[in-house]
Amino acid sequence: MAFEDLTELVEPLELPIRGKTYRLPAVSYEDGLRLKSLLDGEPDPSLTDADVNRILLGDVRDELEKDGVPAEWIGRVLLTALADYKSGRFSAEVMWRTGGDPKELDLLVKAVSPNRATRRASKRSPSTGEASTTKRPASTSSTKTSRKK
């Protein structure tokens, strides 16, 4: 099997807003190291919010502002770009749809996996509603301390 050019396999993140598609820049290796340290909880003290915006959005940030895109939407673009960088395209798509709102995330999970509740219920107890008569095995560990003689 021959290797394909990586640019054919890894597509840039393109986000549509009001009929216009914004193409976000790829994160450079050096900037990726700075972001990784931030995400790992060991941020470079010289890394500002403006730097993070520049790394993830590049000139697209200015373009969004020029086009009158609301600040809240620009925030969602930023979170989506961060999710794409950190966790991949699927995570970016989830962030784009939900904006990271926990209620929206839960609704999306339920929509994607409608049988989740059914699977959980089937694992709990027999469908007759009766309690199981099988006894649990006794614990083999003890909290008692041995007495010294």
Phi and psi in degrees as GROMACS dihedral restraints (atoms count N, CA, C in turn):
[ dihedral_restraints ]
;  ai    aj    ak    al  type     phi  dphi    fc
    3     4     5     6     1   -87.9    20    10
    4     5     6     7     1   146.5    20    10
    6     7     8     9     1   -79.1    20    10
    7     8     9    10     1   137.5    20    10
    9    10    11    12     1   -87.8    20    10
   10    11    12    13     1   155.4    20    10
   12    13    14    15     1   -60.3    20    10
   13    14    15    16     1   133.2    20    10
   15    16    17    18     1   -59.5    20    10
   16    17    18    19     1   -30.4    20    10
   18    19    20    21     1   -65.7    20    10
   19    20    21    22     1   -19.6    20    10
   21    22    23    24     1   -80.2    20    10
   22    23    24    25     1   -24.2    20    10
   24    25    26    27     1   -95.9    20    10
   25    26    27    28     1   -33.9    20    10
   27    28    29    30     1  -107.9    20    10
   28    29    30    31     1   106.6    20    10
   30    31    32    33     1   -87.6    20    10
   31    32    33    34     1   145.9    20    10
   33    34    35    36     1   -67.9    20    10
   34    35    36    37     1   156.1    20    10
   36    37    38    39     1   -77.0    20    10
   37    38    39    40     1   120.9    20    10
   39    40    41    42     1  -122.3    20    10
   40    41    42    43     1   123.2    20    10
   42    43    44    45     1  -118.5    20    10
   43    44    45    46     1   124.2    20    10
   45    46    47    48     1   -87.9    20    10
   46    47    48    49     1   132.0    20    10
   48    49    50    51     1  -140.1    20    10
   49    50    51    52     1   122.9    20    10
   51    52    53    54     1    52.5    20    10
   52    53    54    55     1    40.5    20    10
   54    55    56    57     1    83.6    20    10
   55    56    57    58     1    -2.7    20    10
   57    58    59    60     1  -112.5    20    10
   58    59    60    61     1   140.2    20    10
   60    61    62    63     1  -103.1    20    10
   61    62    63    64     1   125.9    20    10
   63    64    65    66     1  -102.0    20    10
   64    65    66    67     1   123.4    20    10
   66    67    68    69     1   -99.7    20    10
   67    68    69    70     1   114.3    20    10
   69    70    71    72     1   -83.7    20    10
   70    71    72    73     1   147.4    20    10
   72    73    74    75     1   -74.9    20    10
   73    74    75    76     1   156.2    20    10
   75    76    77    78     1   -75.5    20    10
   76    77    78    79     1   147.4    20    10
   78    79    80    81     1   -80.0    20    10
   79    80    81    82     1   128.7    20    10
   81    82    83    84     1   -70.4    20    10
   82    83    84    85     1   164.0    20    10
   84    85    86    87     1   -59.5    20    10
   85    86    87    88     1   -48.8    20    10
   87    88    89    90     1   -62.4    20    10
   88    89    90    91     1   -45.7    20    10
   90    91    92    93     1   -66.0    20    10
   91    92    93    94     1   -33.5    20    10
   93    94    95    96     1   -62.1    20    10
   94    95    96    97     1   -38.7    20    10
   96    97    98    99     1   -64.6    20    10
   97    98    99   100     1   -39.4    20    10
   99   100   101   102     1   -65.7    20    10
  100   101   102   103     1   -42.4    20    10
  102   103   104   105     1   -66.0    20    10
  103   104   105   106     1   -41.0    20    10
  105   106   107   108     1   -59.8    20    10
  106   107   108   109     1   -43.3    20    10
  108   109   110   111     1   -63.8    20    10
  109   110   111   112     1   -37.2    20    10
  111   112   113   114     1   -63.7    20    10
  112   113   114   115     1   -46.3    20    10
  114   115   116   117     1   -69.8    20    10
  115   116   117   118     1   -26.6    20    10
  117   118   119   120     1   -83.4    20    10
  118   119   120   121     1     2.0    20    10
  120   121   122   123     1    83.9    20    10
  121   122   123   124     1    12.9    20    10
  123   124   125   126     1  -125.9    20    10
  124   125   126   127     1    64.0    20    10
  126   127   128   129     1   -69.1    20    10
  127   128   129   130     1   149.2    20    10
  129   130   131   132     1   -70.9    20    10
  130   131   132   133     1   122.1    20    10
  132   133   134   135     1   -60.6    20    10
  133   134   135   136     1   -20.0    20    10
  135   136   137   138     1   -85.0    20    10
  136   137   138   139     1    -5.8    20    10
  138   139   140   141     1   -82.4    20    10
  139   140   141   142     1   112.4    20    10
  141   142   143   144     1   -98.0    20    10
  142   143   144   145     1   169.8    20    10
  144   145   146   147     1   -60.1    20    10
  145   146   147   148     1   -38.3    20    10
  147   148   149   150     1   -62.5    20    10
  148   149   150   151     1   -37.5    20    10
  150   151   152   153     1   -63.9    20    10
  151   152   153   154     1   -43.2    20    10
  153   154   155   156     1   -62.8    20    10
  154   155   156   157     1   -42.9    20    10
  156   157   158   159     1   -59.2    20    10
  157   158   159   160     1   -45.0    20    10
  159   160   161   162     1   -65.0    20    10
  160   161   162   163     1   -42.3    20    10
  162   163   164   165     1   -62.2    20    10
  163   164   165   166     1   -46.3    20    10
  165   166   167   168     1   -84.5    20    10
  166   167   168   169     1   -32.9    20    10
  168   169   170   171     1  -110.2    20    10
  169   170   171   172     1   -24.4    20    10
  171   172   173   174     1    56.6    20    10
  172   173   174   175     1  -138.7    20    10
  174   175   176   177     1   -71.8    20    10
  175   176   177   178     1   -12.7    20    10
  177   178   179   180     1   -61.6    20    10
  178   179   180   181     1   -32.0    20    10
  180   181   182   183     1   -57.8    20    10
  181   182   183   184     1   -48.6    20    10
  183   184   185   186     1   -64.1    20    10
  184   185   186   187     1   -39.0    20    10
  186   187   188   189     1   -63.7    20    10
  187   188   189   190     1   -41.7    20    10
  189   190   191   192     1   -61.8    20    10
  190   191   192   193     1   -45.2    20    10
  192   193   194   195     1   -64.2    20    10
  193   194   195   196     1   -43.3    20    10
  195   196   197   198     1   -60.9    20    10
  196   197   198   199     1   -35.9    20    10
  198   199   200   201     1   -81.2    20    10
  199   200   201   202     1     1.3    20    10
  201   202   203   204     1    74.8    20    10
  202   203   204   205     1    25.3    20    10
  204   205   206   207     1   -71.4    20    10
  205   206   207   208     1   130.4    20    10
  207   208   209   210     1   -59.1    20    10
  208   209   210   211     1   149.7    20    10
  210   211   212   213     1   -56.1    20    10
  211   212   213   214     1   -38.8    20    10
  213   214   215   216     1   -61.8    20    10
  214   215   216   217     1   -38.6    20    10
  216   217   218   219     1   -71.0    20    10
  217   218   219   220     1   -38.4    20    10
  219   220   221   222     1   -62.6    20    10
  220   221   222   223     1   -37.8    20    10
  222   223   224   225     1   -60.4    20    10
  223   224   225   226     1   -40.0    20    10
  225   226   227   228     1   -67.3    20    10
  226   227   228   229     1   -38.1    20    10
  228   229   230   231     1   -60.6    20    10
  229   230   231   232     1   -44.9    20    10
  231   232   233   234     1   -62.1    20    10
  232   233   234   235     1   -47.0    20    10
  234   235   236   237     1   -62.8    20    10
  235   236   237   238     1   -37.4    20    10
  237   238   239   240     1   -66.0    20    10
  238   239   240   241     1   -42.6    20    10
  240   241   242   243     1   -63.8    20    10
  241   242   243   244     1   -40.2    20    10
  243   244   245   246     1   -65.8    20    10
  244   245   246   247     1   -43.1    20    10
  246   247   248   249     1   -62.4    20    10
  247   248   249   250     1   -39.8    20    10
  249   250   251   252     1   -64.0    20    10
  250   251   252   253     1   -44.1    20    10
  252   253   254   255     1   -64.4    20    10
  253   254   255   256     1   -47.4    20    10
  255   256   257   258     1   -77.7    20    10
  256   257   258   259     1   -41.5    20    10
  258   259   260   261     1  -126.2    20    10
  259   260   261   262     1    -4.5    20    10
  261   262   263   264     1   104.3    20    10
  262   263   264   265     1   177.4    20    10
  264   265   266   267     1   -65.6    20    10
  265   266   267   268     1   -38.4    20    10
  267   268   269   270     1   -60.7    20    10
  268   269   270   271     1   -44.9    20    10
  270   271   272   273     1   -62.8    20    10
  271   272   273   274     1   -37.6    20    10
  273   274   275   276     1   -63.8    20    10
  274   275   276   277     1   -41.5    20    10
  276   277   278   279     1   -64.2    20    10
  277   278   279   280     1   -39.8    20    10
  279   280   281   282     1   -64.4    20    10
  280   281   282   283     1   -43.6    20    10
  282   283   284   285     1   -63.9    20    10
  283   284   285   286     1   -40.3    20    10
  285   286   287   288     1   -61.3    20    10
  286   287   288   289     1   -43.0    20    10
  288   289   290   291     1   -71.0    20    10
  289   290   291   292     1   -37.9    20    10
  291   292   293   294     1  -106.0    20    10
  292   293   294   295     1   -20.2    20    10
  294   295   296   297     1    67.3    20    10
  295   296   297   298     1    12.1    20    10
  297   298   299   300     1    84.7    20    10
  298   299   300   301     1     3.0    20    10
  300   301   302   303     1   -66.9    20    10
  301   302   303   304     1   120.3    20    10
  303   304   305   306     1   -56.7    20    10
  304   305   306   307     1   -37.3    20    10
  306   307   308   309     1   -65.9    20    10
  307   308   309   310     1   -42.9    20    10
  309   310   311   312     1   -65.9    20    10
  310   311   312   313     1   -39.7    20    10
  312   313   314   315     1   -59.8    20    10
  313   314   315   316     1   -44.3    20    10
  315   316   317   318     1   -63.0    20    10
  316   317   318   319     1   -42.3    20    10
  318   319   320   321     1   -62.9    20    10
  319   320   321   322     1   -40.2    20    10
  321   322   323   324     1   -64.7    20    10
  322   323   324   325     1   -42.9    20    10
  324   325   326   327     1   -61.8    20    10
  325   326   327   328     1   -43.1    20    10
  327   328   329   330     1   -65.7    20    10
  328   329   330   331     1   -36.7    20    10
  330   331   332   333     1   -69.0    20    10
  331   332   333   334     1   -37.4    20    10
  333   334   335   336     1   -75.4    20    10
  334   335   336   337     1   -34.1    20    10
  336   337   338   339     1  -127.2    20    10
  337   338   339   340     1    70.8    20    10
  339   340   341   342     1   -65.7    20    10
  340   341   342   343     1   -20.2    20    10
  342   343   344   345     1   -89.3    20    10
  343   344   345   346     1     4.3    20    10
  345   346   347   348     1   -58.8    20    10
  346   347   348   349     1   -46.3    20    10
  348   349   350   351     1   -65.5    20    10
  349   350   351   352     1   -37.2    20    10
  351   352   353   354     1   -63.9    20    10
  352   353   354   355     1   -43.2    20    10
  354   355   356   357     1   -63.6    20    10
  355   356   357   358     1   -41.1    20    10
  357   358   359   360     1   -62.3    20    10
  358   359   360   361     1   -45.0    20    10
  360   361   362   363     1   -63.0    20    10
  361   362   363   364     1   -37.7    20    10
  363   364   365   366     1   -70.7    20    10
  364   365   366   367     1   -20.6    20    10
  366   367   368   369     1   -83.5    20    10
  367   368   369   370     1   -18.7    20    10
  369   370   371   372     1   -72.3    20    10
  370   371   372   373     1   -67.4    20    10
  372   373   374   375     1  -148.2    20    10
  373   374   375   376     1   169.5    20    10
  375   376   377   378     1   -58.2    20    10
  376   377   378   379     1   152.0    20    10
  378   379   380   381     1   -70.1    20    10
  379   380   381   382     1   -10.5    20    10
  381   382   383   384     1   -73.9    20    10
  382   383   384   385     1   -14.3    20    10
  384   385   386   387     1    87.6    20    10
  385   386   387   388     1    -7.4    20    10
  387   388   389   390     1   -81.9    20    10
  388   389   390   391     1   152.2    20    10
  390   391   392   393     1   -72.5    20    10
  391   392   393   394     1   149.2    20    10
  393   394   395   396     1   -69.5    20    10
  394   395   396   397     1   139.9    20    10
  396   397   398   399     1   -95.2    20    10
  397   398   399   400     1    -2.1    20    10
  399   400   401   402     1   -74.2    20    10
  400   401   402   403     1   126.1    20    10
  402   403   404   405     1   -79.4    20    10
  403   404   405   406     1   146.0    20    10
  405   406   407   408     1   -77.9    20    10
  406   407   408   409     1   145.7    20    10
  408   409   410   411     1   -66.1    20    10
  409   410   411   412     1   147.9    20    10
  411   412   413   414     1   -66.6    20    10
  412   413   414   415     1   150.7    20    10
  414   415   416   417     1   -68.8    20    10
  415   416   417   418     1   141.7    20    10
  417   418   419   420     1   -97.2    20    10
  418   419   420   421     1    -6.0    20    10
  420   421   422   423     1   -99.8    20    10
  421   422   423   424     1   155.0    20    10
  423   424   425   426     1  -131.5    20    10
  424   425   426   427     1   147.5    20    10
  426   427   428   429     1   -98.1    20    10
  427   428   429   430     1    -3.8    20    10
  429   430   431   432     1   -76.0    20    10
  430   431   432   433     1   144.2    20    10
  432   433   434   435     1   -95.9    20    10
  433   434   435   436     1   147.1    20    10
  435   436   437   438     1   -75.6    20    10
  436   437   438   439     1   145.2    20    10
  438   439   440   441     1   -84.0    20    10
  439   440   441   442     1   144.3    20    10
  441   442   443   444     1   -87.5    20    10
  442   443   444   445     1   138.6    20    10
